[in-house]
Amino acid sequence: MGLVEYFDKRGNWLFNKRSFIPLFLYLVAALVIYVTDFELVDFTNIYWIIGCLSISFTGQIIRIITVGLTRSFGVAPQTHYFFS
């Protein structure tokens, strides 16, 4: 049971620190943006724009499917499931 207790302990730590972890990620992102040379990236290139939008929309589609396939456990009626 050592592995279960380890995962439980780490999961509880992450749950307790869930509001501070994004702050760390924002600081790292700000540092990367500050030191990055944006002259190497052509933001007017249509392939760059299409690539960024396709990644964004793919993430939104995954989110929609995930929420739609998740059972609501009494919050919504049984007939509101996605693909049912």
C-alpha positions as CSV (number, residue, x, y, z in Angstrom):
1,M,0.0,0.0,0.0
2,G,3.0,2.3,-0.1
3,L,2.3,3.4,-3.6
4,V,-1.3,4.2,-2.9
5,E,-0.3,6.3,0.2
6,Y,2.4,8.1,-1.9
7,F,-0.1,9.0,-4.6
8,D,-2.7,10.1,-2.0
9,K,-0.1,12.3,-0.3
10,R,1.1,13.9,-3.6
11,G,-2.5,14.3,-4.8
12,N,-3.5,16.1,-1.6
13,W,-0.4,18.4,-1.9
14,L,-1.3,19.3,-5.5
15,F,-4.9,19.9,-4.5
16,N,-3.9,22.2,-1.7
17,K,-1.4,24.1,-3.9
18,R,-3.7,24.3,-6.9
19,S,-4.1,28.1,-6.8
20,F,-0.3,28.7,-6.5
21,I,0.9,26.4,-9.3
22,P,-0.5,28.7,-12.1
23,L,1.4,31.7,-10.6
24,F,4.6,29.8,-10.9
25,L,3.8,28.9,-14.5
26,Y,3.0,32.5,-15.3
27,L,6.3,33.6,-13.9
28,V,8.1,31.1,-16.1
29,A,6.1,32.1,-19.1
30,A,6.8,35.8,-18.5
31,L,10.5,35.0,-18.3
32,V,10.4,33.1,-21.5
33,I,8.6,35.9,-23.3
34,Y,11.1,38.4,-21.9
35,V,14.1,36.6,-23.2
36,T,12.6,35.4,-26.5
37,D,13.6,37.1,-29.8
38,F,10.3,37.5,-31.6
39,E,11.9,38.6,-34.8
40,L,12.4,34.9,-35.5
41,V,8.7,34.3,-35.6
42,D,6.6,35.6,-38.5
43,F,3.1,36.3,-37.0
44,T,1.8,37.4,-40.4
45,N,2.5,34.0,-42.0
46,I,-0.9,32.3,-42.8
47,Y,0.5,28.9,-41.9
48,W,1.5,30.1,-38.4
49,I,-2.0,31.5,-37.9
50,I,-3.7,28.4,-39.1
51,G,-1.5,26.2,-37.0
52,C,-2.2,28.2,-33.9
53,L,-5.9,28.2,-34.5
54,S,-6.0,24.5,-35.2
55,I,-4.2,23.7,-31.9
56,S,-6.6,26.0,-30.1
57,F,-9.8,24.6,-31.7
58,T,-8.5,21.0,-31.1
59,G,-8.2,21.8,-27.4
60,Q,-11.7,23.2,-27.3
61,I,-13.1,20.2,-29.1
62,I,-11.4,17.9,-26.6
63,R,-12.9,19.9,-23.8
64,I,-16.4,19.8,-25.3
65,I,-16.2,16.0,-25.8
66,T,-14.8,15.5,-22.3
67,V,-17.6,17.5,-20.6
68,G,-20.2,15.9,-22.8
69,L,-19.1,12.4,-22.0
70,T,-18.8,13.0,-18.2
71,R,-21.7,11.7,-16.2
72,S,-23.2,14.3,-14.0
73,F,-24.1,12.1,-11.0
74,G,-27.5,13.6,-10.2
75,V,-27.0,17.2,-11.3
76,A,-28.6,16.7,-14.7
77,P,-31.1,14.1,-15.9
78,Q,-29.9,10.9,-17.5
79,T,-31.0,12.0,-21.0
80,H,-28.4,14.8,-21.2
81,Y,-25.4,12.6,-22.0
82,F,-23.3,13.1,-25.1
83,F,-23.6,10.3,-27.6
84,S,-26.3,8.5,-25.7
